[in-house]
Amino acid sequence: MPVSARLDRAYREDAIAHLEDTEIDVLVVGGGIVGAGAALDAAARGLNVTLVEARDWAAGTSSRSSKLIHGGLRYLEQLDFALVREALKERGLLLNTIAPHLVHPVSFLFPLQHRIWERAYIGAGVALYDTLGGARAVPMHKHLSRTGALELAPALKDDAMTGAIRYYDAQVDDARYVMMLARTAAKHGATVLTRTRVTGLLREGKRVIGATVMDLETGREHNVRARSVISATGVWTDEMNKMTGVDFPFHVRMSKGVHIMVPRERLDMSTGIIMRTEKSVLFVIPWEQHWIIGTTDTDWSLDKNHPSATRADVRYILDHVNTLLKEPLTQDDIVGTYAGLRPLLSGASSDTSKLSREHAVAEPVPGLFVIAGGKYTTYRVMAADVVNAAVAGLGSGVAPSVTEHLPLLGAAGYQEMLDDIPGVANDSGLPVERVEHLLRRYGSTANDLFELIARDPELRQPIPGAPDYIAAEAVYSATHEGALHLDDILTRRTRISIEVSDRGLEAAAAIGKLVAPYVGWDADRTDAEINRYYDRVHAELAANAAGDDEAANAARLVAVG
């Protein structure tokens, strides 16, 4: 199997063809943040690794988060200092070493409602937050008067606060980060495959010695033999439990979190906002030309693949954020919504907001290692923990984890390009603003896009219906980033599906025809991809109009994918 970070059709065909060639060291099941992290961790130790994902990279929880890399400020109130310290350390590593091209600082205002005690109480917590993580990765917090806060956020009501505290965390495009993790794992020798579903476990006595994997693009099954199997399947963990036929030491409960997107110009602010709700916290997060506002925290027991935002979810978010705003947001301001499921380790509490965000590793049957729970921010620690468990029986020659010091694809050379944006823009023939956009999404791999454009200057043109993106980005999704379907491009390689008011319907037709020659789609296949995306969008809009989870779930399941 050739080592390559270019996940094109040839890579996939070659990888599938060699799945049964030999016994590998580690088979990782699940292509979310933890599974991709585990594949990189194991590959970087020199192990022979295969990663299989039933849908697309980050298609589940890992593309539907608040897109924050944070320590969990609210966990300080729960006195979970160890979790916060660990997460803040990871935040620093991501910002400074591992992925400075993908993870960026973001500021938040915490409006204060009471004059004296709250400032002292919250201020002490934020001061601790600034110091727990060790070396500073972001600016220190700052106390602001009401006047100072309103200068940063004129959109807020004058009487919505007595003052505020400004602090910093970090943000990431969660889906792109997972895809870059997978590509980095491939660069280090891992075989990484999407649209490959585990349909059963291979056994030798009681021991798991691999899995049967179906290529969902062809329907063919392959027996992949492995010395250890890692399940990093998030909210699908209990499905893996059933394959073992034994009781697990833990189970996963699902909590639905909903976010809405509104245009950036709709709120006159130069900072994000964090506010308390009766159940959790609500964020207003700057996101390119938009604001992400969320989230909710409600129990979910329906379809895992396609959780949907209901009218009630959106109303909850609008009602809470509008308590702070001079000009209330309405349904008409919303250009997109998305819903994700948090995989929470089950506990005695019936309130999902109080269940554990920490992770657990178990070996329910010999040879199978399961990891569940945790936070996006601490994925690297989770990955190292489960790989440590999985390789414990492989002998003393296995190296320790090295991912703390391992930059992701696109990090090397990124800072030099960032320091010379005018020069990069001149060389590429693109406007400075476009180059800035590309560097924040691709890092130094933006050079690949510049090469595409040099060969075909038409690829510098904006995508019809999604002018924040250029044609080269859609093509690159298919030629380098492993996108196999139109939905992969519109929903996860880009965020067109939630960033434009028509949910990407106009862009879908343009992108389908644009990428067809690069991926070998004929006219019928191209039309099928476009129609499938149309069906998905209409089903999601119908779900958004539903009044409760059951009705939304039924409406969404009308469409495939």
LUMPABA-807696 format. One record per residue (C-alpha): x, y, z. Coordinates in steps of 0.02 Angstrom, whole numbers, plus 32768, in hexadecimal, padded with zeros to 4 digits. Layout:
+------+------+------+
|   px |   py |   pz |
+------+------+------+
|    X |    Y |    Z |
...
+------+------+------+
end
This chain:
+------+------+------+
|   px |   py |   pz |
+------+------+------+
| 8000 | 8000 | 8000 |
| 8054 | 80A3 | 7FCB |
| 8068 | 812C | 804C |
| 8008 | 81C5 | 8012 |
| 7FA8 | 8256 | 805C |
| 7F4A | 826A | 7FB8 |
| 7EA5 | 8211 | 7FD4 |
| 7E6A | 8201 | 7F20 |
| 7E0F | 8175 | 7EC4 |
| 7EB1 | 811A | 7E9B |
| 7EE4 | 811B | 7F53 |
| 7E3D | 80D1 | 7F87 |
| 7E3B | 804B | 7F00 |
| 7EEB | 8015 | 7F2E |
| 7EC4 | 8014 | 7FE9 |
| 7E27 | 7FAB | 7FD1 |
| 7E85 | 7F31 | 7F62 |
| 7F07 | 7F11 | 7FEA |
| 7E94 | 7F07 | 8082 |
| 7EA7 | 7E4A | 8094 |
| 7F5F | 7E3C | 8066 |
| 7FA7 | 7E28 | 8113 |
| 7F82 | 7E33 | 81CC |
| 7F94 | 7EE6 | 8209 |
| 7FC1 | 7F24 | 82B6 |
| 7F2A | 7F93 | 82D8 |
| 7E7F | 7FA4 | 8286 |
| 7E26 | 8044 | 82BA |
| 7D6A | 804B | 82A4 |
| 7D1E | 80F9 | 829C |
| 7D56 | 8193 | 823B |
| 7D29 | 821B | 82B5 |
| 7DA5 | 8283 | 8316 |
| 7DDA | 81F6 | 838D |
| 7DE5 | 816F | 8309 |
| 7E4B | 81DB | 8293 |
| 7EB7 | 8210 | 8327 |
| 7ED3 | 815A | 8358 |
| 7F05 | 812C | 82A6 |
| 7F86 | 81B7 | 82A3 |
| 7FC5 | 818C | 8351 |
| 7FDF | 80D6 | 8322 |
| 8029 | 80F9 | 8276 |
| 80A2 | 8177 | 82BE |
| 80E3 | 80EE | 8332 |
| 8111 | 8088 | 8299 |
| 807E | 8010 | 82A2 |
| 801F | 7FCA | 820C |
| 7F74 | 801D | 821A |
| 7ECF | 801D | 81BC |
| 7E43 | 8098 | 81E3 |
| 7D93 | 8075 | 81A5 |
| 7CFE | 80EC | 81AC |
| 7C4D | 80BC | 8179 |
| 7C1F | 8168 | 8135 |
| 7C95 | 81FC | 811D |
| 7D1C | 8246 | 818A |
| 7CC5 | 829D | 821E |
| 7C18 | 8277 | 81D7 |
| 7BD3 | 8260 | 8287 |
| 7BF4 | 82C4 | 8324 |
| 7C9E | 8303 | 82EC |
| 7C58 | 8377 | 8265 |
| 7BC8 | 83BA | 82CF |
| 7C1A | 8407 | 8368 |
| 7C25 | 84BC | 83A0 |
| 7CCC | 84BC | 8343 |
| 7D28 | 84F4 | 83DF |
| 7DCD | 84B7 | 8425 |
| 7DB9 | 84E1 | 84DD |
| 7DDD | 84AD | 858E |
| 7D29 | 84AA | 85C5 |
| 7D17 | 8548 | 862B |
| 7C74 | 850A | 8678 |
| 7CC9 | 846B | 86B7 |
| 7D23 | 84D9 | 8735 |
| 7C7C | 84EF | 878E |
| 7C75 | 8431 | 879B |
| 7D25 | 8437 | 87E8 |
| 7D67 | 83C7 | 875D |
| 7E11 | 841A | 875D |
| 7E6D | 8384 | 8713 |
| 7DFC | 8380 | 8679 |
| 7E0E | 843C | 865E |
| 7ECB | 8437 | 8675 |
| 7EDC | 83A8 | 85F9 |
| 7E6E | 83FE | 8578 |
| 7EC9 | 84A4 | 8588 |
| 7F70 | 844D | 856F |
| 7F2B | 83FD | 84D0 |
| 7EE8 | 84A5 | 8496 |
| 7F97 | 84ED | 84A3 |
| 7FE3 | 845C | 8441 |
| 7F62 | 846E | 83B7 |
| 7F7A | 852A | 83A8 |
| 8037 | 852B | 83AE |
| 8079 | 8484 | 836F |
| 7FFF | 8407 | 8327 |
| 7F88 | 846F | 82BD |
| 7FA7 | 852B | 82C0 |
| 7F5C | 8533 | 8211 |
| 7EB7 | 84E7 | 8248 |
| 7EA1 | 8521 | 82FC |
| 7E94 | 85DC | 831E |
| 7E76 | 8648 | 83B8 |
| 7DC7 | 8690 | 83D0 |
| 7D8B | 870B | 8453 |
| 7CEB | 8708 | 84BA |
| 7C90 | 8783 | 8528 |
| 7C41 | 873F | 85C6 |
| 7BB9 | 87C0 | 85F2 |
| 7BA6 | 87DE | 86AD |
| 7AF8 | 87F6 | 86F6 |
| 7B26 | 8825 | 87A9 |
| 7B97 | 88B0 | 87E3 |
| 7C12 | 886A | 8862 |
| 7C0A | 87B2 | 8890 |
| 7BF9 | 8771 | 87DF |
| 7C91 | 87D0 | 879E |
| 7CFB | 878C | 882C |
| 7CB7 | 86DB | 8819 |
| 7CC1 | 86CF | 875B |
| 7D62 | 8732 | 8756 |
| 7DB7 | 86B8 | 87CC |
| 7D7D | 8626 | 8760 |
| 7DBC | 8675 | 86BF |
| 7E62 | 86A1 | 8711 |
| 7E75 | 85EB | 8742 |
| 7E46 | 85BA | 8690 |
| 7ED1 | 8629 | 864E |
| 7F54 | 85D5 | 86BB |
| 7F22 | 851D | 86C7 |
| 7F60 | 84F0 | 861B |
| 8014 | 8525 | 8639 |
| 8069 | 8591 | 85B7 |
| 7FF1 | 8610 | 856F |
| 7FB0 | 85E7 | 84C2 |
| 7F31 | 8675 | 84B8 |
| 7F26 | 8725 | 8503 |
| 7EF7 | 8737 | 85BB |
| 7E47 | 8766 | 85EE |
| 7E16 | 881B | 860C |
| 7D90 | 886C | 8676 |
| 7D22 | 88EA | 861A |
| 7CA5 | 896D | 8650 |
| 7BFB | 8970 | 85FD |
| 7C39 | 89FA | 858B |
| 7CD3 | 8996 | 855C |
| 7C6C | 88FC | 8538 |
| 7BF3 | 895C | 84CA |
| 7C83 | 89A1 | 8464 |
| 7CAF | 88EE | 8435 |
| 7BFA | 88B6 | 8423 |
| 7B84 | 8946 | 83F7 |
| 7AFF | 88C4 | 83CC |
| 7AE3 | 88A1 | 8485 |
| 7A5D | 88FB | 84E9 |
| 7A9E | 8985 | 8558 |
| 7A44 | 893A | 85EE |
| 7A73 | 8885 | 85C8 |
| 7B0C | 888E | 8638 |
| 7B65 | 88F1 | 86BD |
| 7C0C | 88CC | 866B |
| 7C67 | 8838 | 861F |
| 7D03 | 87CE | 861F |
| 7D5C | 87AC | 857B |
| 7DBC | 870A | 856C |
| 7E04 | 869F | 84E1 |
| 7DF1 | 85EC | 84A5 |
| 7E0E | 85A1 | 83F8 |
| 7DA7 | 8562 | 8367 |
| 7DB8 | 84E5 | 82D9 |
| 7D5A | 84A6 | 8242 |
| 7D38 | 83FE | 8295 |
| 7D16 | 8399 | 81F7 |
| 7DAE | 83DA | 8199 |
| 7E1B | 83B7 | 8230 |
| 7DE6 | 8300 | 8233 |
| 7E05 | 82F0 | 8179 |
| 7EB3 | 833C | 818F |
| 7ED4 | 82C1 | 821D |
| 7EA6 | 8230 | 81AA |
| 7F14 | 8274 | 811F |
| 7FA4 | 8289 | 8199 |
| 7F8C | 81D5 | 81D2 |
| 7F93 | 819F | 811C |
| 8033 | 8203 | 8105 |
| 807C | 819D | 8195 |
| 804D | 80F9 | 8143 |
| 7F9C | 80D6 | 8182 |
| 7F19 | 8095 | 8108 |
| 7E81 | 8107 | 811D |
| 7DD8 | 80E0 | 80CE |
| 7D2B | 812B | 80D2 |
| 7C87 | 80D7 | 809D |
| 7CC7 | 8034 | 80EA |
| 7C56 | 7FEA | 8170 |
| 7C82 | 7F64 | 81ED |
| 7BFC | 7EDD | 81DF |
| 7C46 | 7E5F | 8258 |
| 7CDB | 7E31 | 82C3 |
| 7D56 | 7DA7 | 8297 |
| 7D76 | 7D2F | 8327 |
| 7DF4 | 7CAC | 8359 |
| 7DA6 | 7C5E | 83F1 |
| 7D72 | 7CEF | 845F |
| 7DF4 | 7D64 | 8417 |
| 7DCC | 7DE9 | 8394 |
| 7E49 | 7DDA | 8306 |
| 7E01 | 7E58 | 828B |
| 7D5E | 7E87 | 8238 |
| 7CF7 | 7E6D | 819C |
| 7CF0 | 7F12 | 813F |
| 7C75 | 7F3A | 80B4 |
| 7CA5 | 7FB5 | 802D |
| 7C02 | 8016 | 8020 |
| 7C30 | 8058 | 7F74 |
| 7C32 | 7FA8 | 7F2B |
| 7BDB | 7F3A | 7FAB |
| 7C71 | 7EC5 | 7FB7 |
| 7CAA | 7E83 | 8060 |
| 7D5F | 7E6E | 8099 |
| 7DA6 | 7E15 | 8130 |
| 7E27 | 7E86 | 8182 |
| 7E97 | 7E28 | 81FD |
| 7EE4 | 7E8E | 828A |
| 7F45 | 7E6D | 8328 |
| 7EDB | 7EF0 | 8380 |
| 7E37 | 7F45 | 8354 |
| 7E09 | 7FF2 | 8396 |
| 7D54 | 802B | 8398 |
| 7D46 | 80E9 | 8399 |
| 7C93 | 80F2 | 835E |
| 7C4B | 8178 | 83D0 |
| 7B8E | 8170 | 83DA |
| 7B95 | 80CB | 837A |
| 7BF8 | 8078 | 8407 |
| 7B66 | 800D | 843F |
| 7B57 | 7FC4 | 838F |
| 7C08 | 7F83 | 83A3 |
| 7BD6 | 7F43 | 844F |
| 7B50 | 7ED6 | 83FE |
| 7BCF | 7E89 | 8386 |
| 7C34 | 7E47 | 841A |
| 7BA1 | 7DF1 | 846F |
| 7BE0 | 7E23 | 851B |
| 7BB0 | 7EAB | 8597 |
| 7C1D | 7F46 | 858E |
| 7C5D | 7FA1 | 8629 |
| 7C0E | 8041 | 85E8 |
| 7B8B | 807E | 856E |
| 7B73 | 811E | 850C |
| 7AE1 | 8195 | 851B |
| 7ABD | 8214 | 8496 |
| 7A9F | 82CD | 84B2 |
| 7A65 | 8338 | 8420 |
| 7AB7 | 83E1 | 8407 |
| 7A6E | 845C | 8388 |
| 7AC0 | 84F6 | 833A |
| 7A80 | 857D | 82C5 |
| 7AE1 | 85EA | 824A |
| 7ABB | 86A2 | 822A |
| 7B17 | 871E | 81BA |
| 7BA9 | 877A | 8209 |
| 7B61 | 8826 | 81DE |
| 7AC3 | 87FF | 823F |
| 7B1D | 8819 | 82E6 |
| 7B8D | 88B0 | 8300 |
| 7C14 | 885F | 836A |
| 7CCF | 8842 | 8360 |
| 7CD0 | 87B5 | 83DF |
| 7C70 | 8718 | 8409 |
| 7BF9 | 870B | 849D |
| 7BE0 | 8687 | 8522 |
| 7B46 | 868A | 8592 |
| 7AF8 | 8618 | 8613 |
| 7A55 | 85BD | 85F6 |
| 79F0 | 8559 | 8673 |
| 7A3F | 84B7 | 8632 |
| 7AEA | 84E4 | 85F0 |
| 7B3B | 8573 | 8590 |
| 7B16 | 85C6 | 84EA |
| 7B9D | 8602 | 8474 |
| 7B9A | 8684 | 83E9 |
| 7C35 | 8656 | 8386 |
| 7C82 | 86B7 | 82F5 |
| 7C93 | 8646 | 825C |
| 7CD9 | 8697 | 81BE |
| 7C44 | 86F8 | 8176 |
| 7BCB | 86B1 | 81F7 |
| 7BA3 | 8699 | 82AE |
| 7B88 | 85EB | 82F5 |
| 7B0C | 85F1 | 8386 |
| 7AEC | 855C | 83F8 |
| 7ADA | 84E5 | 8444 |
| 7A4E | 847C | 848F |
| 7A64 | 83E4 | 84FE |
| 79D4 | 8368 | 84F4 |
| 79C6 | 82AB | 84FF |
| 79BB | 824E | 8458 |
| 798E | 819A | 8432 |
| 795F | 819E | 8379 |
| 79C4 | 818D | 82D6 |
| 7A7D | 81A4 | 82F6 |
| 7AAE | 81D3 | 8245 |
| 7A3D | 8268 | 822D |
| 7A0B | 82C7 | 82CB |
| 79AA | 8363 | 829B |
| 7985 | 840E | 82E4 |
| 78CB | 8429 | 8305 |
| 7866 | 84CA | 8311 |
| 786E | 84B9 | 83CE |
| 792D | 84AA | 83CD |
| 793E | 8547 | 8364 |
| 78C1 | 85A5 | 83CE |
| 7923 | 8577 | 846B |
| 79C3 | 85BF | 8421 |
| 796F | 865E | 83DF |
| 7912 | 867E | 8483 |
| 79B2 | 8675 | 84E8 |
| 7A26 | 86D7 | 8477 |
| 79A2 | 875E | 845E |
| 79A4 | 8788 | 8518 |
| 7A4B | 87DD | 84F3 |
| 7A2A | 882D | 8449 |
| 79E8 | 88DB | 841F |
| 799D | 889A | 837D |
| 795C | 87E9 | 8397 |
| 7988 | 8762 | 831B |
| 78F8 | 870D | 82C2 |
| 78E1 | 866D | 8260 |
| 78FA | 86D3 | 81C0 |
| 79AD | 86FC | 81F4 |
| 79E1 | 8645 | 81F8 |
| 7A40 | 8605 | 8160 |
| 7A69 | 8558 | 81A5 |
| 7A54 | 84E0 | 8235 |
| 7AAB | 8442 | 826A |
| 7A95 | 83C1 | 82F4 |
| 7B12 | 8348 | 833F |
| 7B12 | 82C0 | 83C2 |
| 7B8A | 82C2 | 8456 |
| 7BC5 | 8214 | 8489 |
| 7BB7 | 821A | 8547 |
| 7BEC | 818F | 85BB |
| 7B4D | 8155 | 860F |
| 7B3A | 817C | 86C8 |
| 7ABB | 8188 | 8752 |
| 7A81 | 8238 | 8725 |
| 79ED | 8249 | 86B0 |
| 7A28 | 82F6 | 867B |
| 7A99 | 82E5 | 85E3 |
| 7AF0 | 838A | 8609 |
| 7B37 | 8339 | 86A7 |
| 7B76 | 8297 | 865B |
| 7C31 | 827C | 8648 |
| 7C95 | 82D4 | 85C1 |
| 7D2A | 8269 | 85F5 |
| 7D58 | 81CD | 8595 |
| 7D6A | 8116 | 85BB |
| 7DCB | 8088 | 856A |
| 7D98 | 7FD1 | 857C |
| 7DC5 | 7F26 | 8534 |
| 7D1C | 7ECE | 853E |
| 7D5F | 7E37 | 84DF |
| 7E15 | 7E0C | 84BC |
| 7E59 | 7E6C | 8428 |
| 7DD0 | 7EF1 | 8421 |
| 7DF0 | 7F9B | 8472 |
| 7D61 | 8015 | 8482 |
| 7D6E | 80CF | 84AA |
| 7CDA | 8140 | 84CC |
| 7CAD | 81E7 | 8519 |
| 7D25 | 827A | 851E |
| 7D32 | 8323 | 84CA |
| 7D6A | 8357 | 841C |
| 7DF5 | 83C0 | 8468 |
| 7E45 | 832B | 84C1 |
| 7E3A | 82B3 | 842E |
| 7EF8 | 829E | 8428 |
| 7EFF | 8262 | 84DD |
| 7E6D | 81ED | 84BE |
| 7EC1 | 81A7 | 8422 |
| 7F66 | 8189 | 847E |
| 7F0B | 8134 | 850E |
| 7EAE | 80B7 | 84A0 |
| 7F46 | 8093 | 8434 |
| 7FAE | 8076 | 84D1 |
| 7F2E | 7FF5 | 8508 |
| 7F25 | 7FA5 | 845C |
| 7FE1 | 7F90 | 8447 |
| 8004 | 7F54 | 84F8 |
| 8001 | 7EA0 | 84BA |
| 8066 | 7EBE | 841C |
| 8110 | 7EB7 | 8470 |
| 818B | 7F30 | 84BC |
| 81C8 | 7F74 | 8416 |
| 8136 | 7FEA | 83FB |
| 8167 | 80A2 | 840F |
| 8107 | 8118 | 8482 |
| 8091 | 819A | 843A |
| 80E7 | 8228 | 83DC |
| 804F | 828D | 83A6 |
| 806F | 8316 | 8427 |
| 80FD | 8350 | 83B7 |
| 80B5 | 8320 | 830D |
| 8071 | 83AD | 829E |
| 7FE0 | 8383 | 822B |
| 7FE9 | 838C | 816F |
| 7FEA | 8444 | 813C |
| 803F | 8485 | 81DA |
| 80F2 | 8483 | 8197 |
| 8110 | 8523 | 8136 |
| 8069 | 8570 | 8168 |
| 80B1 | 85FC | 81D2 |
| 812B | 862F | 8149 |
| 809B | 863B | 80CC |
| 8032 | 869C | 814A |
| 80C0 | 8718 | 8164 |
| 80C9 | 8737 | 80A8 |
| 8013 | 873C | 8075 |
| 802E | 87C9 | 7FF5 |
| 80B8 | 8764 | 7FA3 |
| 8050 | 86C5 | 7FA3 |
| 7FBE | 8725 | 7F58 |
| 802C | 876D | 7ED1 |
| 8076 | 86C3 | 7EA4 |
| 7FCD | 866D | 7EA1 |
| 7F70 | 86F8 | 7E49 |
| 7EEA | 86F8 | 7ECF |
| 7EAC | 8789 | 7F3B |
| 7EF8 | 8799 | 7FE8 |
| 7E51 | 8774 | 803D |
| 7E40 | 86D3 | 7FDA |
| 7EF0 | 869D | 8009 |
| 7ECB | 86BE | 80C1 |
| 7E2F | 8652 | 80B3 |
| 7E8F | 85C4 | 8061 |
| 7F1F | 85C8 | 80DE |
| 7EA6 | 85BB | 8171 |
| 7E56 | 8521 | 8122 |
| 7EEA | 84C9 | 80D2 |
| 7F89 | 850C | 811F |
| 801E | 84EE | 80AF |
| 7FBB | 846E | 8049 |
| 7F6C | 8507 | 7FF9 |
| 7FFF | 84F6 | 7F82 |
| 7FA5 | 845F | 7F39 |
| 7F11 | 84CE | 7F0E |
| 7F83 | 8551 | 7EC2 |
| 7FC9 | 84C8 | 7E50 |
| 7F19 | 8494 | 7E1D |
| 7EF2 | 8549 | 7DF1 |
| 7F94 | 855D | 7D90 |
| 7F62 | 84C9 | 7D24 |
| 7EAD | 8505 | 7D12 |
| 7E94 | 85BE | 7D37 |
| 7DD7 | 85A7 | 7D33 |
| 7DE5 | 8552 | 7DDC |
| 7E08 | 85FB | 7E2D |
| 7D51 | 862C | 7E10 |
| 7CD5 | 8632 | 7EA1 |
| 7C59 | 85A2 | 7EAA |
| 7BAC | 85D9 | 7E6D |
| 7B39 | 85E6 | 7F03 |
| 7BCC | 85DE | 7F7E |
| 7C41 | 866E | 7F53 |
| 7CA9 | 865A | 7FF3 |
| 7CF7 | 85C0 | 7FA1 |
| 7D52 | 85AB | 7EFC |
| 7D43 | 851D | 7E7E |
| 7DF0 | 84DA | 7EA9 |
| 7DB5 | 84B1 | 7F58 |
| 7D2B | 8440 | 7F17 |
| 7DA1 | 83E8 | 7EA0 |
| 7E26 | 83D3 | 7F27 |
| 7DA4 | 8384 | 7F9A |
| 7D93 | 82F6 | 7F1E |
| 7E46 | 82E8 | 7EE0 |
| 7EA1 | 82F4 | 7F88 |
| 7E29 | 82F5 | 801C |
| 7DCA | 8253 | 8002 |
| 7D1E | 8299 | 7FD8 |
| 7CBD | 820E | 7F80 |
| 7C12 | 8260 | 7F74 |
| 7BCC | 830D | 7F56 |
| 7B8D | 8315 | 8008 |
| 7C40 | 82FB | 8048 |
| 7C75 | 8399 | 7FED |
| 7BE1 | 8409 | 8019 |
| 7BD0 | 83D3 | 80CE |
| 7C7E | 83AA | 8110 |
| 7D0C | 83DE | 809A |
| 7CB4 | 8485 | 808C |
| 7C24 | 84C2 | 80FA |
| 7BB7 | 84FD | 806B |
| 7B23 | 8495 | 80A8 |
| 7B10 | 8503 | 8143 |
| 7B5D | 85A7 | 810A |
| 7AE8 | 85DB | 807D |
| 7A2D | 85F7 | 808A |
| 79FD | 8578 | 8004 |
| 7A64 | 84F4 | 8061 |
| 7AD5 | 84DE | 7FCA |
| 7A52 | 84AF | 7F48 |
| 7A99 | 8523 | 7EC3 |
| 7B4C | 84F6 | 7EEC |
| 7B26 | 843C | 7EE7 |
| 7B00 | 843D | 7E2D |
| 7B9B | 84A3 | 7E06 |
| 7C0F | 8438 | 7E72 |
| 7BC8 | 8395 | 7E30 |
| 7BF0 | 83C5 | 7D7C |
| 7C96 | 8411 | 7DAE |
| 7CDE | 8378 | 7E05 |
| 7C93 | 82F3 | 7D92 |
| 7D28 | 82EC | 7D1B |
| 7DA1 | 82DB | 7DAD |
| 7D45 | 8248 | 7DFE |
| 7D05 | 81EE | 7D64 |
| 7C4C | 8213 | 7D77 |
| 7BE5 | 8204 | 7CD9 |
| 7B4A | 826F | 7CBE |
| 7AD6 | 81F3 | 7D14 |
| 7B46 | 81E4 | 7DAE |
| 7B58 | 82A1 | 7DB7 |
| 7A9C | 82BA | 7DB0 |
| 7A83 | 8234 | 7E34 |
| 7AFF | 828A | 7EAA |
| 7AAA | 8333 | 7E92 |
| 79FC | 82EA | 7EAA |
| 7A33 | 828C | 7F44 |
| 7A74 | 832E | 7F8F |
| 79D2 | 8388 | 7F62 |
| 796D | 8300 | 7FB9 |
| 79D9 | 830F | 8054 |
| 79C4 | 83CB | 805F |
| 7908 | 83C3 | 804B |
| 78FC | 833B | 80CF |
| 7963 | 83A2 | 8149 |
| 78F8 | 843D | 812B |
| 785C | 83D5 | 814D |
| 78AC | 8394 | 81ED |
| 78D6 | 8446 | 8223 |
| 781F | 8474 | 8211 |
| 77E7 | 83E5 | 8280 |
| 77AD | 8408 | 8330 |
| 7802 | 837A | 838C |
| 788E | 82FA | 837B |
| 7820 | 826B | 8343 |
| 77D3 | 82CE | 82B4 |
| 787C | 8316 | 8282 |
| 78CC | 826A | 8283 |
| 7843 | 8223 | 8212 |
| 7853 | 82B6 | 8199 |
| 7910 | 82A6 | 818C |
| 790E | 81EB | 816D |
| 78AE | 8205 | 80CA |
| 7955 | 822C | 8075 |
| 79EB | 81B9 | 8063 |
| 7A95 | 81F5 | 809F |
+------+------+------+
end
